[in-house]
Amino acid sequence: MATEIRVPTLGESVTEATIGRWFKKPGETVNIDEPIVELETDKVTLEVPAPAAGVLGQIEAKDGETVGVGALLGSIEAGSGAAPAPKKAEPKPAEPAKAAEPAAIKDDANETAPKTEAKANGAAPADTGLAPSVRRLAEETGVDPSGVKGSGKDGRVTKGDMLEAGAGGAKAEAPAAPAPQPVKARAPSAPDDASREERVKMTKLRQTIARRLKDAQNAAAMLTTFNEVDMTEVMALRSKYKDVFEKKHGTKLGFMGFFVKAVIQALKDIPSVNAEIDGGDVVYKNYYHIGIAVGTDKGLVVPVVRDADRLGLAGVEKTISGLGKRARDGKLGIDEMQGGTFTITNGGIYGSLMSTPILNAPQSGILGMHKIQERPVAIGGKVEIRPMMYLALSYDHRMVDGKEAVTFLVRVKESLEDPSRLVMDL
């Protein structure tokens, strides 16, 4: 008897994935829990383990195809012989969908069937095509998703659509919307230039990064405030204890641990920076899940140090080190990048002197670290050379007032310039 291989639950707000590559070919032997196919989601690349031992049967979703949660990817046949004959029965249910809607994407039968039924009887799509967050909001608010115009891919209703519909019905189905304007193609390059260009399809992750960053700019009233911090004391402390710290805790003592602790102290003083807007409500987070932006070969990802306030400096550094390594190796799990309440990004490791970071929606604040550079500063009426760093706080002005933003940044500065404040909880 064959065992089906299906797309696993990918995490809240993640409803589809792209087939990256299959590690096995039909007919090859597989062991239970052995990675069998790689999926690229909006947030991370993950491997799907084999649900049973046997031989890989027919592959239903090829490399590069987009599939939804629960979609059939393939099957594992019992035994260890050659590949079984291709199955003919399973593709048949999809034929009516193709006849009804020639332009339909290649989804699994569970998703296609509800769409076809809706076309035939005019009924609302079945709940199986909705994200878990959408179904939950439908139950909580009483808003019927079938009456909400979706802004997601292929007209799917998103969490944002439901929130907007619940707040004022802005997304509710109304008279037919104007036809979408065609996307403008770029002007053709000169023949001599065109021969030296290379066109590469954007990865799923890069498309998502682009969309989310633009959405953050469009949705929030984003503003950035700056300050600078004298890193003399932190650098002296790190230099004094880095060897014994690494020997005792098995991890290097960096600067990020100090920044995480300073940020948490400031978030406790200015709770609005640790909050988010949800429709007509403000959600204050009485916990501190700090996202750390990590650059990888595939793009920027933001793993989260959960309950960072409960960790000591060594615990924070160990967690960041582990998350950073898994991010660069492409081994991060979806759950490791969800639930952040505030984000820190360090452009200084690439040499950035100053920048205006973009919010990691729906968070209300993000702190930008930069390059440490020796500069002349006035200290007690005298000019001294000090290791200085510019700090940038981008924040959602709908949620955070200017006074609060400036105060937050000053709190971070004070903690870093006098690290003993962190020990004494000041």
C-alpha positions in Angstrom: 0.0 0.0 0.0 1.3 3.4 -1.0 2.0 6.1 1.6 1.3 9.7 0.5 3.8 12.5 0.8 2.0 15.8 1.4 3.0 19.4 2.1 3.2 19.7 5.9 1.8 22.7 7.9 4.1 25.5 7.2 3.2 27.9 10.0 0.7 30.7 10.5 0.3 33.0 7.4 2.4 30.6 5.2 -0.1 28.9 2.9 2.1 27.7 0.0 5.6 26.6 -1.0 7.6 26.1 -4.1 9.3 22.7 -4.9 13.0 23.4 -4.6 14.3 19.9 -5.5 13.7 16.2 -5.0 16.5 14.4 -3.3 15.4 11.0 -4.7 14.2 9.8 -8.1 11.2 7.5 -8.6 12.3 3.9 -7.9 15.0 4.8 -5.4 14.9 3.4 -1.9 14.1 5.8 0.9 14.3 5.3 4.7 11.7 6.7 7.1 12.4 10.3 8.2 15.0 10.6 5.5 14.8 14.1 3.7 13.1 13.5 0.5 12.1 16.9 -1.0 13.1 20.5 -0.4 10.4 23.2 -0.1 11.0 26.9 -0.4 8.4 29.0 1.5 7.9 32.7 2.0 10.1 32.6 5.0 12.5 29.6 4.9 13.7 26.6 3.0 12.8 23.3 4.7 13.1 19.6 4.0 10.2 17.2 4.1 11.1 13.8 5.7 9.8 10.5 4.2 6.7 9.4 6.2 7.6 5.7 5.6 10.3 3.4 4.3 10.2 1.9 0.8 10.7 3.2 -2.7 9.8 6.6 -4.1 6.7 6.2 -6.4 5.3 8.7 -8.8 6.2 12.4 -8.2 3.1 14.6 -8.5 4.7 18.0 -8.0 7.8 18.8 -10.1 10.7 21.1 -9.3 9.6 24.8 -9.4 5.9 24.1 -9.0 3.9 26.0 -6.3 1.9 23.9 -4.0 -0.5 24.6 -1.0 -0.5 23.2 2.5 -1.7 19.6 2.3 -1.0 19.2 -1.4 0.0 15.7 -2.7 3.7 15.7 -3.6 4.2 12.0 -4.3 4.0 8.6 -2.7 6.2 5.9 -1.2 5.6 2.4 -2.3 6.3 -0.7 -0.2 9.3 -2.8 -1.0 12.7 -1.9 -2.4 12.3 -2.8 -6.1 11.9 -0.7 -9.2 9.5 2.2 -9.5 5.9 1.2 -9.8 4.0 1.9 -12.9 2.6 5.5 -13.1 -0.8 5.9 -11.5 -3.5 6.9 -13.8 -6.5 7.3 -11.4 -5.3 10.2 -9.3 -4.9 13.0 -12.0 -8.5 12.5 -13.3 -10.3 14.5 -10.6 -8.3 17.6 -11.7 -9.6 17.4 -15.4 -13.0 19.1 -14.7 -11.1 22.0 -13.1 -9.0 22.5 -16.2 -12.1 22.5 -18.4 -13.8 25.0 -16.1 -10.8 27.3 -15.7 -8.0 26.8 -18.2 -5.7 29.3 -16.5 -5.8 27.6 -13.1 -2.5 27.0 -11.4 -1.4 23.5 -10.6 -2.9 22.9 -7.2 -3.6 19.6 -5.5 -7.1 18.1 -5.8 -8.2 19.3 -2.4 -7.7 23.0 -3.4 -9.0 22.6 -7.0 -12.2 20.9 -6.2 -13.7 23.7 -4.1 -12.8 26.2 -6.7 -14.5 24.2 -9.4 -17.6 23.8 -7.3 -17.8 27.5 -6.6 -17.6 28.2 -10.3 -20.4 25.7 -11.0 -23.0 26.6 -8.3 -21.9 30.1 -7.3 -21.3 28.8 -3.8 -18.6 30.2 -1.5 -15.2 28.5 -1.6 -14.8 25.7 1.0 -12.8 26.5 4.1 -10.1 24.1 3.0 -8.7 26.9 0.8 -8.4 29.3 3.6 -5.4 30.0 5.8 -5.8 29.0 9.5 -5.6 32.6 10.6 -8.4 33.5 8.2 -10.6 30.7 9.5 -9.9 31.8 13.0 -10.8 35.4 12.3 -14.0 34.3 10.6 -15.0 32.5 13.8 -14.1 35.4 16.1 -15.5 38.3 14.1 -18.4 36.6 12.2 -17.1 38.0 8.9 -17.9 35.6 6.1 -14.7 35.1 4.0 -16.8 34.4 0.9 -17.9 38.1 1.0 -14.4 39.5 1.3 -12.4 40.4 -1.7 -9.0 38.7 -1.4 -5.7 40.5 -2.1 -3.6 37.4 -2.0 -2.4 35.2 -4.8 -5.2 34.1 -7.1 -7.6 36.2 -5.1 -7.1 34.4 -1.9 -8.4 36.0 1.3 -5.6 37.0 3.7 -5.5 37.8 7.4 -5.2 41.5 6.5 -8.3 41.4 4.2 -10.3 39.9 7.1 -9.0 42.5 9.6 -9.9 45.3 7.2 -13.3 43.8 6.5 -14.0 43.5 10.2 -12.9 47.1 10.9 -15.1 48.7 8.2 -16.0 46.4 5.4 -13.4 48.0 3.1 -12.6 44.6 1.5 -16.2 43.4 1.3 -17.5 42.3 -2.1 -19.0 45.3 -3.8 -19.6 46.2 -7.4 -17.0 44.8 -9.7 -13.6 46.4 -9.1 -11.8 48.0 -12.0 -9.8 45.7 -14.1 -6.1 45.5 -12.9 -3.7 47.6 -14.8 -1.1 45.7 -16.7 2.4 45.6 -15.3 4.7 47.9 -17.2 7.5 46.1 -18.8 11.0 47.6 -18.5 12.3 49.5 -21.5 14.3 47.3 -23.7 18.1 47.6 -23.4 20.3 48.6 -26.3 21.3 45.5 -28.3 24.9 45.8 -27.2 23.8 46.0 -23.6 21.2 43.2 -23.9 23.8 40.7 -25.0 25.7 41.3 -21.7 22.6 41.0 -19.4 21.5 38.0 -17.5 17.9 37.4 -16.5 17.3 35.2 -13.5 13.9 34.3 -11.9 13.5 35.7 -8.4 13.5 33.1 -5.7 10.4 32.7 -3.5 12.3 34.1 -0.6 13.5 37.2 -2.5 10.0 37.9 -3.8 8.6 37.7 -0.3 11.3 40.0 1.1 10.5 42.5 -1.6 6.8 42.3 -1.0 7.0 42.5 2.8 9.4 45.5 2.8 7.2 47.4 0.4 4.1 46.5 2.4 5.8 47.8 5.5 6.4 51.1 3.9 2.9 51.4 2.6 1.1 50.3 5.8 3.1 52.1 8.6 3.8 55.8 9.2 7.5 55.0 9.3 9.9 57.5 10.8 13.6 57.2 11.8 15.4 58.9 14.7 19.2 58.8 15.3 21.6 59.0 18.1 25.2 57.9 18.7 26.8 55.8 21.4 30.3 55.8 22.8 31.3 52.1 22.8 34.4 52.6 25.0 33.0 50.8 28.1 31.4 47.9 26.2 34.6 47.4 24.2 36.7 47.5 27.4 34.4 45.0 29.1 34.4 42.7 26.2 38.2 42.8 25.8 38.7 42.1 29.5 36.4 39.1 29.7 36.1 37.6 26.2 38.7 34.8 26.8 37.3 33.6 30.1 33.8 34.0 28.8 34.4 31.8 25.8 36.2 29.2 28.0 33.4 29.0 30.5 30.4 29.2 28.2 31.7 27.8 24.9 30.6 30.8 22.9 32.2 34.0 21.9 31.3 37.3 23.6 30.1 39.7 20.9 28.4 43.0 20.9 24.9 41.8 20.1 24.3 40.3 23.5 24.9 43.8 25.1 22.5 45.4 22.5 19.8 42.8 23.2 20.0 43.4 26.9 20.0 47.2 26.4 17.0 47.0 24.0 15.0 44.9 26.5 15.7 47.4 29.3 14.4 50.2 27.0 11.4 48.2 25.9 10.4 47.8 29.5 10.6 51.6 30.0 8.8 52.4 26.7 6.2 49.6 26.2 4.7 51.1 23.1 7.8 50.2 21.0 7.1 46.6 21.9 3.4 46.8 20.9 1.6 46.5 17.6 -1.6 47.8 16.0 -4.2 45.1 15.2 -7.2 46.7 13.4 -8.6 49.2 15.9 -6.7 47.7 18.9 -3.2 48.1 20.3 -1.6 44.8 21.5 1.0 45.4 24.2 3.4 42.5 24.4 4.5 41.7 28.0 7.2 39.4 26.7 10.4 40.1 24.7 11.0 38.0 21.6 13.9 39.8 19.9 14.4 39.2 16.2 18.0 39.3 14.9 18.4 40.0 11.2 20.8 37.6 9.5 22.1 37.9 6.0 22.4 34.7 4.0 23.2 33.7 0.5 19.5 33.4 -0.3 18.5 36.7 1.4 17.7 38.3 4.7 16.0 36.2 7.4 15.1 37.2 11.0 15.3 34.4 13.5 13.9 35.2 17.0 15.5 34.9 20.4 12.4 34.0 22.4 12.0 35.3 26.0 15.4 37.0 25.7 14.7 38.8 29.0 14.9 35.5 30.8 18.3 34.7 29.4 21.7 35.8 30.7 24.3 37.3 28.5 25.8 33.9 27.7 22.3 32.5 26.9 21.6 35.3 24.5 25.0 34.9 22.8 24.6 31.1 22.5 21.1 31.4 21.0 22.2 34.0 18.5 25.2 32.0 17.5 23.0 28.9 17.0 20.3 30.7 15.1 22.8 32.5 12.9 24.6 29.2 11.9 21.3 27.5 11.1 20.2 30.5 9.1 23.3 30.4 6.9 23.0 26.7 6.5 19.3 27.0 5.5 18.2 24.9 8.5 16.0 27.4 10.3 12.5 26.2 11.1 9.4 28.3 10.6 8.7 28.5 14.3 12.2 30.1 14.8 11.2 33.1 12.7 7.8 33.8 14.1 6.5 35.9 17.0 9.1 38.6 17.2 8.2 41.7 19.1 11.2 43.9 18.1 14.1 43.5 15.7 17.8 44.4 15.7 19.8 44.7 12.5 23.5 45.2 12.2 24.7 46.8 9.0 28.0 47.6 10.7 29.4 44.1 9.9 29.3 45.1 6.3 30.8 48.5 6.9 27.6 50.6 7.0 28.1 53.9 8.8 24.4 55.0 8.9 21.1 53.7 7.5 17.3 53.9 8.0 16.1 50.3 8.6 12.7 49.3 7.4 10.2 47.9 9.9 9.7 44.2 10.2 5.8 44.3 10.1 3.7 44.1 12.2 6.3 45.3 14.7 6.5 48.9 15.7 10.2 49.3 16.0 13.6 48.2 14.6 17.0 49.2 15.8 19.9 49.6 13.3 23.4 49.1 14.5 26.3 50.4 12.5 30.1 50.4 12.1 32.2 51.4 15.1 34.4 54.2 14.0 36.9 56.3 15.9 35.8 60.0 15.9 36.8 63.1 17.8 34.2 64.0 20.5 34.0 66.6 23.2 34.4 65.0 26.7 34.5 67.3 29.7 35.5 70.3 27.6 38.3 68.4 25.9 38.4 66.7 22.5 39.0 63.0 22.7 39.1 60.2 20.1 36.4 57.7 21.0 35.0 54.5 19.3 31.6 55.8 18.2 28.6 54.1 16.7 25.5 55.7 15.1 22.2 54.1 16.2 19.0 54.4 14.1 15.5 53.6 15.4 12.8 53.2 12.8 9.3 53.2 14.3 5.7 53.3 13.4 4.6 56.8 14.2 0.9 55.7 14.4 1.9 53.7 17.5 5.0 55.5 18.9 5.2 59.2 19.5 8.4 61.1 18.8 9.1 61.7 22.5 8.9 57.9 23.2 11.1 57.1 20.2 13.8 59.5 21.3 13.6 58.4 24.9 13.9 54.7 23.9 17.0 55.4 21.9 18.5 57.4 24.8 17.8 54.5 27.2 19.7 52.2 24.8 22.6 54.7 24.7 22.8 55.0 28.5 22.9 51.2 29.0 25.7 50.8 26.5 27.8 53.6 27.7 27.5 52.4 31.3 26.9 48.6 31.1 26.7 48.4 34.9 23.2 49.8 34.5 22.2 46.5 32.9 23.5 44.5 35.9 21.7 46.8 38.4 18.4 46.9 36.3 18.5 50.7 35.9 
